[in-house]
Amino acid sequence: MILLVEDNPDDEALTLRALKHNVANDIVVARTGEAALDFLFGTGPYAGRDLSDRPQVILLDLNLPKLDGLGVLRRIRADERTRFQPVVILTSSKEDEDIIRSYTLGANSYVRKPVGFAEFTAAVNALGVYWLLTNNPAPRPPR
């Protein structure tokens, strides 16, 4: 499963289209930082969700309403259950400060959204293939 955290409907649609072209995994979309954390930790509308079913990768935008992507990343890394969860920042920001802060907070990768459709599709496909098929994730921590 992939957790896509994206508030821009156009970027969401492009990402889903690119992923569904080559990836058979389920994709869960959260449109706010709070919704992403609710999903990950089984709170709010996701209360009672089977928390053993974790995303193989989180594609996280930085510019989100209310709780931004860096706040989400900070919470993910602060919790023992999600500390090693692969998180890829997928954003339009090319600011050095955002890149440095993302890696400082524990992002596994930082990918700037390409402007053109073909480039965007290629980038998202490469992310899906790498994180779902090639990467060896850390084992889940004992409970």
N, C-alpha and C positions, 0 to 999 in steps of 0.2 A: 504494500500500500504506500501511496505517496500522499503527504499532506501539503497542499498548496495553500499558502497564506497570501492572498492577493485581493486588494479592494477595487482595483480598476477592472471593470467588466470587459473591456477590450483586451487587456493583457491576460485576464483569466481565460477568455475564449481562445486566444492564440496559443496559450500554454497548453490548454486541454487538447486542442486540435493537434498540436505538435506531439504531445505525449501519446495520445490515443492512436496515432499513426504507427508507432513502433513499440508501444508498451502495453501489455495486457493487464497490468496491475490495476487494482482499484485506486481511484483518486478521490480524496476527500478535499473539499474546498472550504476554507475558513476566510471570511471577508474582513475580519477584525483580529487584532492581537488577542483580545479577550476570548473570542470564539476558538482561536487556535489553542489557547491554554485550557479552556473548558474541554475541548476534545482530548488533548493529551492527558489531562489529569482526571477525566471523568466527572466533571462538575457541571453545574448549570443544566442546559438541555441534554448534555451527554452523561448525566448521572446514571450510574449503573452499567455504563459501557464496559465491555471486557478490555481491561487495560493491558492484558497480555498481547493484544493485537495492536502492535505499535507500528508506526510508519517506518519504512526502510530508509526514507529520507524526507526531510522537510524542506520545501522550497519557500523561502521567506522573503517577502518584500520588506523594505525598510520603512517606506512611507505609508503607514497605516493610521486610520483614525483612532483616537483615544490612546491606546497603548501601541507605540511604534515597534518596529521589528527588533530594534536593539533591546527594548524592554522585554520582549518575548524571549529573545536569545538569552538574556540575563537570567530570566526565570527558569528556562530549560536547563541551563548549566548549573543553577543553584540547587536543583533537586536531584537526589541520588538516583531516582528512577529514570531520569532523562539526561543525566550528565553526559553520557556518551552517544546520545542520539545524533546521527548525522544531520547537520543543518547547512544548507547552501543558501547564501544570500543571493537572491535573484532580483535585481533592482535597476532602476534607470540612473541611480546616482553614480557619478564617477569622481566624487569628492574624495580626496586622499584621507580626510578625517573620517569619513564613513567607512572606508576600507580598513583603516588602522583600528578603529573602534570595534568593527565586526570581528576581526581576527583576535583582538585583545580579549573580547568576550567569549571566544571559543568557536567562531564559525569555522566550518571545515573547508569552505570554499566561498569565493566572492565572484559572482558573474554579473557583468553589466548587460542589461537587456539590449540587444542590438536593435537598431531602428528599423531596418528592412525586414519584411516578412520572411524571406528565404534565410537570412542570417539568423533571425530569431528562432525559426523552426529548427535549423541545424544545431544551434546552441542548446536548445531544450532537449532535442533528441540525444545529443551527446551526454547531457547530464543524466537523462533517464537510463541510458545504456550503462554508463559508468557506475552510478550509485545503486542500480538494481541488479546488475549482472556481474560487474567486475569487482566492485568493492567488497572487502571482507569486514563486516561490522564487528564492533566489540560485542562480546557476549553480554547478555542481560545480567545486571547485578543480582546477586541472591537476595531473596526477600527477607 
